[in-house]
Amino acid sequence: MLQRFGEYNPNPHFPHLPLILLFGILISVFVSLLVQQPTTQIIATIRYDNLTMPASSIRSIGVVTCSTRPTRVNPYITQHISELLADIIREVPGLRGAALETIDLEAQGLPLYDEPAVPAGLPADDPTPHYRAAHTRRWSAVVRAHDAFVFVTPQYNWSVPASLKNALDYLYHEWGGKPAAVVTYGSRGGGRAAAHLQQILTGLKMVVAGTAVPLSISMSDIDECLAEGALTRSVVERWAGEGGVTEALRSAAGEMGGQ
């Protein structure tokens, strides 16, 4: 029978049972929070370590021409970026001893991804001999020979060329932990491609410079460069003036070098 309000007890033998149960639940929640907190910190530390590479170990930087079209200005832009980088890296302590080498994806002879094995599942310390195709083994050796990369790419429909995504997807362990910078070009500088490529490279566990280098180039500029067989003076001067390409590239190189 109900007693006066505030005095009803469903179990008269254990008058404090509700309070005991509530106290036990609070203790369980508190303990679970204490146990989870160190786990989160450990995971964060592991991710940071995997994405960190000592700047002193950067001895070779691959400057990648990412377009494979028969008619392209990408090689001219890659050459220009390499020439600027040659002077810039002398000012960056972590990159002063590095050599620059151009890597043209068109010359790699990579078909649409055709490896049966998932590259992330291969031995991390030496994945190269475990690829089935000779073109993959050659590409793996090229990437492993460099400690950092600068990707020079056009923007196609708000993203990167299929040739670049294909080349990246062929490998996994070869990219991990290596610094990378992104240079894009397009009618408005290729900012969408830069953001997408930075995400892709982060997914490959590369150490990606937050500063991207956008280069604006119009269709008429491209036609003039193709006719001249090199970047025109007007394009180079515009990038140096309004675009500030040297300053942006210096900032990206500083991030690569650990500054």
C-alpha positions as CSV (number, residue, x, y, z in Angstrom):
1,M,0.0,0.0,0.0
2,L,1.2,3.5,-0.8
3,Q,2.4,5.4,2.2
4,R,2.5,9.2,2.4
5,F,4.2,11.0,-0.5
6,G,8.0,10.6,-0.4
7,E,7.9,7.5,1.8
8,Y,7.1,4.8,-0.7
9,N,9.7,2.1,-0.9
10,P,9.2,-0.8,-3.4
11,N,11.7,-3.0,-1.5
12,P,11.5,-2.4,2.3
13,H,14.4,-4.9,2.9
14,F,16.9,-2.7,1.0
15,P,15.8,0.9,1.6
16,H,18.8,2.4,-0.2
17,L,18.9,0.1,-3.2
18,P,18.1,2.9,-5.8
19,L,20.9,5.1,-4.5
20,I,23.3,2.2,-4.6
21,L,22.5,1.4,-8.2
22,L,22.8,5.0,-9.2
23,F,26.2,5.3,-7.5
24,G,27.4,2.1,-9.3
25,I,26.4,3.5,-12.7
26,L,28.2,6.7,-12.1
27,I,31.4,4.9,-11.1
28,S,31.2,2.7,-14.3
29,V,30.9,5.8,-16.5
30,F,33.8,7.5,-14.7
31,V,36.0,4.4,-15.1
32,S,35.2,4.0,-18.8
33,L,36.2,7.6,-19.4
34,L,39.5,7.1,-17.7
35,V,40.2,4.0,-19.7
36,Q,39.3,5.6,-23.1
37,Q,41.3,8.8,-22.7
38,P,44.8,7.2,-22.9
39,T,43.7,5.1,-25.9
40,T,42.8,8.2,-27.8
41,Q,46.1,9.9,-27.0
42,I,48.0,6.8,-28.1
43,I,46.2,6.7,-31.4
44,A,46.9,10.3,-32.0
45,T,50.6,9.8,-31.2
46,I,50.9,6.9,-33.6
47,R,49.4,8.8,-36.5
48,Y,51.7,11.7,-35.8
49,D,54.8,9.5,-35.8
50,N,53.7,7.8,-39.0
51,L,53.3,11.2,-40.7
52,T,56.6,12.7,-39.6
53,M,59.9,12.5,-41.5
54,P,63.1,14.0,-40.2
55,A,64.1,16.9,-42.5
56,S,67.7,15.8,-42.5
57,S,66.8,12.6,-44.4
58,I,65.5,14.5,-47.5
59,R,68.2,14.0,-50.1
60,S,66.1,13.7,-53.2
61,I,63.0,15.6,-54.3
62,G,60.9,14.3,-57.2
63,V,59.1,17.1,-59.1
64,V,56.2,15.3,-60.8
65,T,54.7,16.3,-64.1
66,C,51.2,14.9,-63.7
67,S,49.4,15.4,-67.0
68,T,49.9,12.8,-69.8
69,R,48.1,14.5,-72.6
70,P,49.8,14.7,-76.0
71,T,49.3,18.4,-76.0
72,R,50.3,19.9,-72.7
73,V,52.1,22.7,-71.0
74,N,52.7,20.7,-67.8
75,P,56.4,20.0,-68.7
76,Y,57.0,23.8,-69.1
77,I,55.4,24.6,-65.8
78,T,57.3,21.7,-64.0
79,Q,60.6,23.1,-65.4
80,H,59.8,26.6,-64.2
81,I,58.9,25.3,-60.7
82,S,62.1,23.2,-60.6
83,E,64.2,26.3,-61.5
84,L,62.5,28.3,-58.7
85,L,62.9,25.4,-56.2
86,A,66.6,25.1,-57.0
87,D,67.2,28.5,-55.5
88,I,64.6,28.2,-52.7
89,I,65.8,25.0,-51.2
90,R,69.2,26.6,-50.5
91,E,67.5,28.8,-48.0
92,V,65.7,25.9,-46.2
93,P,68.0,24.1,-43.7
94,G,66.2,20.8,-44.1
95,L,66.4,20.8,-47.9
96,R,69.8,22.3,-48.6
97,G,71.4,19.0,-49.5
98,A,68.5,17.8,-51.6
99,A,68.7,17.2,-55.4
100,L,65.8,17.8,-57.7
101,E,64.7,15.3,-60.3
102,T,61.8,15.6,-62.7
103,I,59.4,12.6,-62.9
104,D,57.1,12.6,-65.9
105,L,54.1,10.4,-65.5
106,E,53.8,10.1,-69.2
107,A,57.2,8.3,-69.3
108,Q,56.2,5.7,-66.7
109,G,54.0,3.7,-69.0
110,L,51.4,2.9,-66.4
111,P,48.1,1.4,-67.7
112,L,44.9,1.7,-65.8
113,Y,45.6,0.1,-62.4
114,D,46.0,-3.7,-63.0
115,E,47.6,-5.1,-59.9
116,P,45.8,-8.1,-58.3
117,A,47.1,-7.4,-54.8
118,V,46.1,-4.5,-52.6
119,P,49.4,-2.4,-52.2
120,A,48.7,-1.7,-48.6
121,G,48.8,-5.4,-47.9
122,L,52.3,-5.9,-49.2
123,P,55.4,-6.0,-47.0
124,A,56.0,-2.4,-45.9
125,D,59.8,-2.6,-45.8
126,D,60.2,-3.9,-49.4
127,P,57.0,-4.0,-51.4
128,T,58.7,-3.7,-54.9
129,P,59.4,-7.4,-55.7
130,H,55.9,-8.4,-54.7
131,Y,54.2,-6.6,-57.5
132,R,53.1,-8.8,-60.4
133,A,53.7,-6.3,-63.3
134,A,57.0,-5.1,-64.4
135,H,55.7,-1.5,-64.9
136,T,54.6,-1.5,-61.3
137,R,58.0,-2.7,-60.0
138,R,59.7,0.1,-62.1
139,W,57.3,2.7,-60.7
140,S,57.8,1.5,-57.2
141,A,61.5,1.8,-57.6
142,V,61.2,5.3,-58.9
143,V,59.1,6.5,-56.0
144,R,61.3,4.7,-53.4
145,A,64.3,6.5,-54.8
146,H,63.0,9.9,-53.6
147,D,62.5,11.3,-50.1
148,A,59.9,14.0,-51.0
149,F,57.7,15.1,-53.8
150,V,56.3,18.3,-55.5
151,F,53.3,17.5,-57.6
152,V,52.7,19.9,-60.5
153,T,49.2,19.2,-61.9
154,P,46.5,20.8,-63.9
155,Q,42.9,20.9,-62.6
156,Y,40.4,18.7,-64.5
157,N,36.7,19.3,-63.5
158,W,37.5,20.4,-60.0
159,S,40.0,17.5,-59.4
160,V,43.3,16.0,-60.6
161,P,43.9,14.1,-63.9
162,A,43.1,10.4,-63.9
163,S,46.8,9.8,-64.8
164,L,47.9,11.2,-61.4
165,K,45.2,9.4,-59.3
166,N,46.1,6.2,-61.2
167,A,49.8,6.6,-60.5
168,L,49.2,7.3,-56.8
169,D,46.9,4.3,-56.4
170,Y,49.4,1.8,-57.8
171,L,51.5,2.1,-54.6
172,Y,51.1,2.7,-50.9
173,H,54.0,2.1,-48.6
174,E,56.3,3.9,-51.0
175,W,54.5,7.2,-50.3
176,G,54.1,6.9,-46.5
177,G,55.9,9.5,-44.3
178,K,57.3,11.5,-47.2
179,P,56.8,15.3,-47.4
180,A,54.8,16.5,-50.3
181,A,53.8,19.9,-51.8
182,V,51.2,20.7,-54.4
183,V,51.4,23.1,-57.3
184,T,48.3,23.4,-59.4
185,Y,47.3,25.4,-62.5
186,G,44.1,26.3,-64.3
187,S,42.0,29.2,-65.4
188,R,41.5,30.1,-61.7
189,G,44.6,28.5,-60.3
190,G,43.3,25.0,-59.7
191,G,42.4,25.5,-56.0
192,R,39.8,22.6,-56.1
193,A,42.4,20.2,-57.5
194,A,44.9,21.3,-54.8
195,A,42.4,20.7,-52.0
196,H,41.5,17.3,-53.4
197,L,45.1,16.2,-54.0
198,Q,46.1,17.2,-50.5
199,Q,43.4,15.0,-49.1
200,I,44.5,12.1,-51.3
201,L,48.1,12.4,-50.3
202,T,47.1,12.6,-46.6
203,G,45.2,9.4,-47.1
204,L,48.5,7.9,-48.4
205,K,50.1,8.9,-45.1
206,M,52.3,11.6,-46.7
207,V,53.3,14.7,-44.8
208,V,51.5,17.3,-46.9
209,A,52.4,21.0,-46.9
210,G,49.4,23.1,-46.0
211,T,50.5,25.8,-48.5
212,A,49.5,25.0,-52.1
213,V,50.8,27.0,-55.0
214,P,48.0,28.0,-57.4
215,L,48.9,29.3,-60.9
216,S,46.3,31.0,-63.1
217,I,46.6,30.3,-66.8
218,S,44.1,31.0,-69.6
219,M,43.4,29.0,-72.8
220,S,45.0,31.8,-74.8
221,D,48.1,31.6,-72.5
222,I,48.3,27.9,-73.1
223,D,48.0,28.3,-76.9
224,E,50.8,30.9,-76.8
225,C,53.0,28.7,-74.7
226,L,52.5,25.7,-76.9
227,A,53.3,27.7,-80.0
228,E,56.5,29.0,-78.3
229,G,57.5,25.6,-76.8
230,A,58.0,27.2,-73.4
231,L,56.3,29.4,-70.9
232,T,55.9,32.9,-72.3
233,R,57.5,35.8,-70.6
234,S,54.1,37.4,-69.9
235,V,52.9,34.3,-68.0
236,V,56.1,34.1,-65.9
237,E,56.0,37.8,-65.1
238,R,52.4,37.6,-64.1
239,W,52.9,34.7,-61.8
240,A,55.9,36.4,-60.2
241,G,54.0,39.7,-59.7
242,E,50.3,39.2,-59.1
243,G,50.5,35.5,-58.2
244,G,53.5,35.6,-55.9
245,V,54.5,32.1,-56.9
246,T,58.0,32.4,-55.4
247,E,56.7,33.4,-52.0
248,A,54.1,30.6,-52.0
249,L,56.6,28.0,-53.1
250,R,59.1,29.2,-50.5
251,S,56.4,28.7,-47.8
252,A,55.6,25.2,-49.1
253,A,59.2,24.3,-49.2
254,G,59.7,25.5,-45.7
255,E,56.9,23.2,-44.5
256,M,58.5,20.3,-46.3
257,G,61.8,21.1,-44.6
258,G,60.3,21.1,-41.2
259,Q,60.4,24.9,-40.6
